[in-house]
């Protein structure tokens, strides 16, 4: 019996590369597409194509012959990158996502998975550190903080109309701070957990106990391990639910608490030095009520276990980098 053919865009990136491996283990034939190959591990895709999806003809080529498309390609990074590249982010990501969805519809793909973000939620609901979890309906009236959130919200609406007009079966997920190994950990595009793991690894390996944290460190977030994320994606794609769905943990911690958690797991004492820097919204957490109801499942990997795994991997990367400098 022929395997179902699926496409993962952004397959050279963090979540995309993990999703390729997950889908292959589930028995699918996987095509990976990106402008770059995975940096830390050879792709598990049966076929990997280097294509720039900002070009509509390349998106049409990428989606040809596929039964399902998982759209994870994005021009993305942490708060330092997001806060200073609004035009680039909105322009590039809009082109990527509009072209990929159009290509999937023209090629008669059966299902399309759109990866949105918690960045779609209004800024005024996230002005305090201790906030309630954000529910899916909280996205309207629309008032995202930045261009990344606006682009995600626009394509969410496009997927909504594609579903309503029966052009394709689209699923829409809103990620809440996904982290884990084999992701960007330095260079300016890394997310907070990876950046914190790197800083503490450098401190441990050099004997300098001081690490820098942007702001007062009391800003809050929830963090979801990538292994839970890809399992959730798989379950969500199989579901009949077509409205946006949160995907993340609903355990909120401060950045200071996350730093202490990583240091404790590493068995290393740190001194926190707070400096000026972009912090994003003051507080953000996921309400998983609908996730539990729709999928009868929710992320299960504890933050402590996830950070320990991530720290171990990043520590090895830092160790190799420091060795090259000697």
Secondary structure, DSSP 8 states (H G I E B T S, - for coil): ----EEEEETTTSHHHHHHHHHHHHTT-EEEEEESS--SSS----SEEEE--TTSHHHHHHHHTT-SEEEE-------HHHHTT-HHHHHHHHHHHHHHHHHHHHHTT-SEEEEEEEGGGS-GGGSSSSS---B-GGGG-S---SSHHHHHHHHHHHHHHHHHHTTS-EEEEEEE--EE-SSS--SSS---HHHHHHHHHHHHHHHT--EEEEETTS--EE--EEHHHHHHHHHHHHHSS--S-EEES----EEHHHHHHHHHHHHT---EEEEE-----SSB--B--HHHHHHHS----S-HHHHHHHHHHHHHHHHHHHHHHH-
